[in-house]
Amino acid sequence: MHYKLCIKSFVITIICCMMPLSAFAQDMLVYYVVGNVTYTSNGTSTPLTMNTRIAPTTVINVPADSRVELIDVKNVKRIILLASGKGAVSTLSKNKGNTVTSVSQQYVQYVLQQMDNDQLTALKQHSRDSEQMANLLKSIEDSESDDNGFADMFNEFREDIHKEFEEFRRKNNEEYAEFVRQIWKQFKAAPVMPKPQDDFIKPVVYQGPEGEPQQTDMWRFLAKVERVAKKIFKPNKDEVEKMQGKKRPKPATPKKVDETKEQPIQEVKIPKSQTQFASMPFTFFGTEMSVRIDESRRLYLGKVTPDNVADLILKQLSTKYYDNTIVDCLALREKYNLCDWAYLLMLKTISDTFCGKDTKESALLTGYIYCQSGYKIRFATDAKKDNLYLLVGSRHFIYGKTPWMLDGDFYYPVLETTPTSLLICEAAYPQEQKLSLFIPTTPHFTEEWNEEREVASQRYPEVKIHVKVNQNLMNFYETYPSSRIGDDFTTRWVMYANTPMQEDIKNQIYPELSKALQGKTPVEKVERILNLIQTGLEYGYDDVVWGGDRAFFSEETLNYPLCDCEDRSILFTRLVRDLVGLKCALIYYPGHLAAAVHFDEEVGGVRYMLDNVPYVVCDATYIGASVGMQMPDCDDATLIAIE
């Protein structure tokens, strides 16, 4: 008898252990459904609704003009099914038009939390039915009357200035939406212009007089030689202000209150019941961020027609539901020192997280927030009107990207797969500005340090640095497009040379360098920095490392094992400006880039005149050469002023 009881207990235990495994097999959570989607359960076709758990082998039927979003909890992935079809989820996910993307654990937890909120699930379920949505909102208002709840979302701003902002923005959005409804015109892209390719001169090792050892501070013995530059580039006042971070794009503002500190887009109060579900997490270059975004107002864009796009802009995006999202995005731009390019990439990350990677809804949300933030954008579609594309206006010509010329301005696609023939909406928003590719302050990303390296001068061994670089910053810099100012191809290095060094890197290397340079004259300091770059870094061609020409920001030169003449010159001028406080310029010779420094004292060697003052040549690729020495056979110099 005792034996039978033991067997019975063992069987029960096995069954109990198997039950969670069976439940765990249902590891896909249905997060969002549009249309009459069904799934097969026990041989019966059943409507697929949000918060349903299914397995990868579950057969579902996705009709035309439908959408299903699932979270694969086990594998931490997001599946979006847009293409019509019937089959197992694992099979449908591989079909053209459907996507599978990795997400963060934080995002999975965010989804699981939201699925526990019955009110939010109900709102999402009826997000395409305005009448049902209104009734649900009303019921929530009534249940939270003591807190005013959603009613606060529709209250007018009490202060007069806020009322004026609100009316101004409402009118702008209405007019913009009506402009979007107009005919989208056919445009063909201009040819892609590749980056200019130079046959770079190999580094030259300075050879002093035969039999004489190389001396320190050789600049003391050089005669003054004045050369005339073939061309001089100086950025205009507007470009200098952009370099300095002035006149950044911002939300459109009534002129008479433009100088106030009030924000034209106001924060909207969220009811207590929704606060814990309000912020959507996302990861941007290794940095955990979040924005408040209303899950009850999910975007769904069917056929891409002017009316459908305008309706979503006016009836959903322009309502207060997305105001907190824009407020948070602008706050993140300031908090993390995001330049225009970084801000665009962040908005795309948010939109991809919320709407699905590279979907038409993602393009619409990215473009809308970028537009509302003050940037110049244009929407476009293809001949079949199946996809929505986003074009961004740029004040700088970008190499290697497909350009569209619209009303005298260059526009570039956010997606590389954008077709070259598009139907483009020419709707413009008030006070819009073109994207600038200058980086006034380096972005602040979560620290993920690479291995420390030492860079030391051979001639002055006390001049050395120990540095480790943030990999998240390196990943961001890899995305940065090469560009030029106007039609001058020699300006493509200006963006790099005018980007400040990241504070964390400065804190690592500047105290050590400052100590080694202490007590030296300005020219002696420059001489030692020059030799540090010449002899402490290994020369290498970009095509060996990257497969093509690619300039480095200063931190990249300190991070990667090889660098060429342009990278050395950019780093050298950054160190001289920061540590010695002297003005610098770049010198372009066909096939070579060097630098020049303006000294307040008399210094010998080759110099070029800029603003009626001499800039003395300093070549970081002329190994062992002193301040004032120009590499042999370098002629036809173009002087490039930098700030």
N, C-alpha and C positions, 0 to 999 in steps of 0.2 A: 504493500500500500504506500509506504513511504517512498519507494522507488518511483511509482507512478506519479506521485505528487511532484517529485523532483523533475521528472520529464515534462509534466504539464507546466511547471514554473519556467523551465528552460524555453519551451515553445513560446509562451507568452512574452518572455523577455526578448526573444528573437523578433517576434512580431512588432513589439513596441520599438525596438531599435530600427526596424525597417520602415516604420511609418514616417519618421522625419526624413529619411532618405528619399522616400517617394515624394514627400512634399517639396524637398529641396530640388528635386528634378524639375519642378515647375519654376525655373529660375529666371524666367522672362516676365517682367512686369509691364503691362499695357499702360502707357503713360498718357496717351492722347489719341483720340479717334475722331476722324471726320468722315462722314458718309456711312452707308449701310454695309459695314464690314461684318462678316460672320466668320465663325470658326467651328470646326467639327469636334463635338464632345460626345463620346459614347455613341457615335454613329448618327448623331443629331446635329443639324445646323442651328447654331445659336448666335444671336447678335453679340459682337465683340464690344465690350464696354471698358471704360477706364477702370483701373485697379483690379483687372483680371490677371491671374497668374497662369501662364502657359509655358509649354516646353518648346525647345527648338524644333521638335518633330511635329508639333501641332499644325494641322492643316487649316489655313485661313483663306478666305476669298476676299480680295480687295477689288471692288468695282472701280470703274473710271471715275475721275474727279474725287478720289478719296485719299486719305492719309492716315497712316498708323505709325505711332512712335512707341518703341519698346525700350526698356532698360534691361540689358543682360546683367543681372546682379552678380552672378558668379564670375563672369569674365570682364566685368567693368567696361561694358561697351554700350553704345547707343545705336539702335537700328531704326532707320526711317524708311518706310515703304510708301512709295509714291506711284510706282508703276502698277497698273492693273494686272491681276493674275490670281491664280489659285494654286496652292501648294504648301509644303512645309515652310515654316518661317526661315529655317536655315537655307532652304533652296531659293525662296523669293528674295532674300537679302542679297543674293549674288547677281540678281537681274539688273540690267541697265536702268538707271534712274533711281535705284535704291542705294542707300549708303549704310555702312557700318563704320563707326568711329569710336576711338577710345575716349573715355571720360575719366575724371578724377573720382576717387573714393568719396571726396566731399560732395561732388555733384550727385552721386548715387544716394548718399544719405539725405541730401536735400530733396530728392524726388520721393524717397520713402517717407520722409516727414510730411510732404505735401499730400501724399495719398491717404494719410491719416486724417486730413482735414476735410470733413464732409462738405462744408460750405464751398470751399475752393474747388473741390471735385465737381460739385453741381454747377458752379459758374463756368468751369472749363467745358463741361459737357454741353452747355447751351451757348457757348461763346459765339456761335453763328446765328443765333436766334435772338434778335434784339428785344422782342416782347417778353420772352421768358427770362432773359437776362435782367430786364428792368424789374420784373416781379421778384426775382430772387434778391436783387440788390435792395429792394424795398423791404423785404422780410428781414434782411440783415440789419438794415437801418432801425427798424422797429425793435428788434431784439437787443440792440445796443443803444437805445435812445439816451441812456444816462451818460454815454460817452460820445454821443453825436455820431459815432461810427462813420459809415460811408457818406452820410449827409455832409460832413465837413469837406468832402472832396469836391462838392459842388457849390460851396459857399463862395461868394464874391470876396475878393480881398478888401479888408476894411480901410486900409490906407489909400488915399487918392492916387498915389504914385503907383501902387500895385494894380489898381483898377486900370490905370492908363497902360501899364505894361500888358495886362491881360487883353485889353481891347485891341491894342496895337498888334499883338501876336495873333489873336484870333482872326483879325482882318487879313494879316499877311498869309496865314495858313489857308484861309478860304480862297484868296486870290491865287495862291500858288496851286492849290488843288484844281481850280478851274483852268489854269494854264496847262496843267498836266493832262486835262481832258482833250486838249486840242490835238491835231494830227501830229504824230511822230514822224519825222522826216528821215528819208534814207540817206545814210552817209557811208562812205568807204574810208577806211583808215589810210593814213599816210604810211610810206615804207618805214620799217623799223631801222633805226640807225645804230649800228654797232659802235662800241667804244673805239676811238682811234687807237690803232696799234703802232707802237714805236719799236724800232729795232734798238733796244736799249744798249748803250755803251757799257762794256764790261768794266768793273771796278779797276782802278789804276792804283798801284802802290807807289807812293812818292819815293824817288831816288835822289838823295842829296848829292852834293859834289863828291866825286869819286875819292874814296879813301878817308872821307870825313864822317864821323859819327853824326847821327841826327841830333840836333839840339832841341832843347825845350824852348817854348816861346819864340819860334823862328820868325814870327811876324815882326819882331823888333828890327830885323835886318832887311826887310823888304822895301823896295822903292814903291812909291805911289804910282799906280797905273790906272788912268781913268778910261773906261770903255763906254760906248754909247749903246744902249739897248735898242734892238730893232723895233720893239713894241713895248708899251707899258700898259698894264691893266690895273685900273683902280675901281673898286666897287662904288656905285653911286650912293647917295645918302639913304635912299629907300632900302637898298640891299644891306647897308651897314646896320640900319635899325632892325632889320630882320635877323641879322647875325646876333644882335644884342637881345633878341627876344621881345622887342617892342612891337606894338600894333599887332598883337596876335589876333587871329579870328576869334570872335565872341558872338553870342546870340544877338540878333538884331534888337536895337533899342531906339525908342523915340528920341529924336535929336535933342529936344530941350531937356531931357533927363539923362542924356548920354553920359554925363560926368558924375552921376550919383553912384554911390556904392551899392545900391540896391540891385539885386539880380533880376533880370527880366523873366526868368523862369523860376517860379516859386516852388518850394517844397510843399508836398501835400501830406496832410496828416493821415496816418494809417490806423484803422481800428485795432484795439488790443488783440482781438481774436486772430488777426492776420499778421501781427508783427513778427512772430517767430518763423513765418513762412515767406516773408517779404523779400529776403535777400538771396539772390542766386549766386553761388560761388563759381569762380572760374580761375584758371591758372594762366598767367601771362608772363612768358619768359621766366618760368620757375618761381613766380611770385603769386601767392594766393591773394586774390581780390574778390570783391563781391559788389553787386549793384542791386538796388531794389527794382524789381520788374514784376508786373502784374500778370501772374499765370492765368488769371481768369480772362485775359484779353489776348489769347494766343492769335497769332497771325496766320491766315490761310489765304493764299493767292492762287486762284484757279488759272484760267487762261490770262496771259499777260496782255490786257487791253488798257488803253488810256483810262477808261471809266473804272475798271477794277482797281487799278493802282491809285487813282484819285480817291475812290471811295475808302480804301484802307487808310490813306493818309488823313483824310478829313474825319472819318467816322470812328477811327480807332487810334491811330498814332497821334493825332492832334488833340485828343482828349486828355484830361488830367491823369489818366491811367499811366501814361508814359513820362509824365513830368519828373517824377522822382528818379527815373532812369537817367534822364538827361542831366539832372542836377548832380547825381552821383558820378556820372562819367566825367563831367567838367571838374568835379572835385578830385577825382583820381588823376586827371591830367596834371593838376597842380601838385598834388601830394607826391607823385612819382616823377615829376619833372619830365613829362612826356612831350617831345617835340611833335610837330604836325604829323610826321610819318608814323611815329610810335602811337600817337593817339588814334590814327586810322586803323592800325593793326589791332589795337586794343578793342576798338568798336567791332571789328570783324570777329574777333575772338568771342566777345559777348554775344553777338548775333548768331554765330555758328553754334555756340553752346545752347542758346535759347531756341533757335529755329532749325538747327541742323546744318552741318558743314556745307557751304557753297550752294545752299538752296536759294530759290528766288525770294523767299521770305527773309532770309538772312541778308541778301543784297538790299532789300527794301528797308529793313531796320537799320543797317549800317549807314546807308545813304541818308535816311531821315535824320538820325542823330547827328551825323557829321554836318548836314545842312543846317540843322537847328543850332549847332555849335558855332556857326558862322563860316563854314567852308563851302566852296563852290563845287557842286556835284551835278551830274546829269544821269538820268536813268535811260536805259536802252533795252531793246529786245531783238530777237532774231526774226527771220522771215516767218517761221512757224509759230511765233509768239508763245513758245513753250518755256522760255527762260527769261529772267530779268537780270540785267547786267548793270554794274555801277561803274561810271567813269568819274574820275576826280581831276579837277583843274589844278595845274601846277604852274608856278611862276618860273620854274626851271625846266629846261629840256632834259628828258631822261633817256639815257642810252639803253638800248636793248629791250625797250618796251614799245608796244604798238601805240602810236599817237593818233589822235583825232584832232583836227583843227576845227574849232567851232567859234565863230565870232572873233577870230584873231587870237584865241587862246588854245594852248595844247591841253588835251585831256587824255588820261591814261586809265586803262582798265585795272580794277582791283584783282580780277581773276585772269591768270595767264591764258586760260582756255577760251577767252572771249573771241567770238568771230570777228573777222575784219570788215564785214558788211553788217550794219546795224540800222534799225529804226530807232532814232534818238529823240527823246523828249527834250526840248530846248527851254523848258521852264526854268527861270532864274528866281532865286530868293533874295529879298532885300538885304543889302549890306554884306553879301557873300564875298569871301576872299579866297584867292588861290592858295593851295598848299605851298609851304616853303620847305625846302630840304636842308636848311640850316639847322644846327643843333645848338641852341643857345646855352643849355645846361644838360649835362649827361643824365640819362634816365637812372632812376634809383630802383634796382631790382634786388631781390633776395640774394644774399651772398652765397655763392657756390665756388669756393676758391680752387683754382688749379694749383699744380705743384709750384713751389717757390723756385725761382731761378736767380742766379747771380750774373750781373753784367758789370765788367770791370775794364777800366782803361789800361792799356799796356804801358803807355808812357808815364802815366800818373796813377800808379796802383792804388793810391789812397782814394781815388775817385771811383767809387763803385756803388752799386745798388743791389738790394735784395727785394724781389717783388713777386707777388702772386696775384693773378688776375681773376676777376669774376667771370665764370664761364657763361652765366646768363647774359651778361653784357656782350660777350663775344658772339653768342647766338643771335642777339639783336642786330649787332653790327653786320653780320653776314647777310641780313635781309636788305641792307641799305642800298638803294639804287645809285649807280654812278650818273652824274648829271653835270650840266654846265650852265653858266649864266649867259643869257643872250646867245649869240652865235660864235662865241670865242671858246674853242675847245681847250685852250690852256687853263681855263677857269675850273676844270673838273676837279682840281685838287683843293680849291678854296674851301669847300664844305668840310673836308677832313682837317685842314690846317687851322680852321677857325673854331673847331669843336674843342671845348675845354677838357682838360684831364679830369677823370672821375676823382672825387674828393678822397675816396678810400685809397686809391692808388697814390695820390699826392701825399697822403698821410704816411704811406709806407716808405716812399723814396725821397721826398723832399728834405726831411730832417737830416738824413744820411748825406745827401749831396750838399746841403747847405753847410754842414759841418766841415766837409772836405774842401769847400770853396771859401771858407771863412778867411778873411784877411787879404784876399786877392783883389786885384783891380778888375773892373768889368771885362776888359779884353782878356785878362788871364783866366777869368771864370769861363768865358766863351771858348777859349782855347782848350780847356780841360773837358768841357761838355762835348766839344767837337771830337776830341780824341776818344772819349768814352763811346760815342756812337760809331766812329770809324772802326775801332778795334775790339769793341766789346760785343758787337753783334755780327752774326755770320750772314754774308751776302747770298742771296738766292733769287732766281727768276720766278715771277708769279706763275708762269705756265707749268713750272715743275710742281708747285704746291697746289695751285688752284685750277690749272688747265687753261688759264687765260689771265689777262691783265686785271689786277684788282688792287686798288690803293688801300692802305691800312690807316685806321685811326691810331692815335698814339698808343693807346692801351693794347691794341692788337700787335703792334711791333714789339712791345715788351712781352707779349704772350707767345707768339709763334717763333719757331726755331730759325726761320729764314726771313729776310726782308731785302727789298731792293732800294734803289736810289730815292724813289718818291716817298717810301715809307720812312727812310732815315731822315730825309729833309723835313718831313712833317713833324716827326718826334723831336728833332733838333730844335726847330723854331719854337715848339711848344715849351721845351725846357728853358730856352734862353729867355723867352717872354716872361715866364713864370718866376724863374729863379734869379735872373739878372735885371729884368725890367726894361730890356732894350727892344726897340722896334725891329721887326724882321720882314723879309720878303722872300718869295720863292723865285728862282731863276730857271726858266725852261730853255734848254738848248735842244735842238732836234735829237731825240734819242736819250736825253738825260735831264734829270731834275736836281738842282742844287739849291742853296739858300744864300741869303745875304743879310748882314746885320748893320744897323746904323749905330755907330759909337759916338759918344760925346767927346771923346779924346782923339788925338791924331793917331791913326793906325795905317801902316803901310799895306801894300798889296793891291790887287785888282778891285776896283769899285765901279758901281753904276749909280747914276744920279736918279733920285726919286723925290719929288717935291723940293728940288733944289738942295738936297742934302745927300751925302754919299752913303751908299750901302755897300759894305765890304763883303766880298765873296767868302763863303764858308761852305766847303763841299764835304759832306759827310760820307761820300763814296770815294773820295780821293784819299786812300788809306795812308795815314801818317802825315798828310799835308797840314800845314798850319793855317790859321786865319789869314785870309788875303791871297791864298794860292788857288788859281783856277786850273782845272784839269786841262791837260793838253788837248788841242784840236776841238775845243768847245767854243763855238762861234754862234752868231745869229741869236743872241740872247733875248728872251722876252721876260720882262720884270713883272711879277705878279704880286701886288700889294695885298697883305693880310693884316687883320686887326690884332 
